[in-house]
Amino acid sequence: MNFDNEKCPFKVGDRVIYRPSLRGKALDVMASSSEKLTPGKEYAIAAIQRGVYIVVDGYKHPGEGLYWTEFDGIDKGNSD
């Protein structure tokens, strides 16, 4: 599936899980180890830049954020 032209399906305030691709991991090498996101960890979306880049709470990305496909949404499920 080609995600190149798809807008981010998440919104500010949503909680997502960081699931980096190999390319995403490679792009994160510029961040210091104390500032890197943890794969599999849940984060809250603080902003969405240019409709496709996610900025999460507490993470200072050197660019516009991380591409939305580096995250999975959290299934809120239902509480039957």
Sequence and secondary structure as in RCSB ss.txt:
>XXXX:A:sequence
MNFDNEKCPFKVGDRVIYRPSLRGKALDVMASSSEKLTPGKEYAIAAIQRGVYIVVDGYKHPGEGLYWTEFDGID
KGNSD
>XXXX:A:secstr
   TT   S  TT EEEE   HHHHHHGGGS TTTS  TT EEEEEEEETTTEEEETT   SSS EEGGGEEE  
     
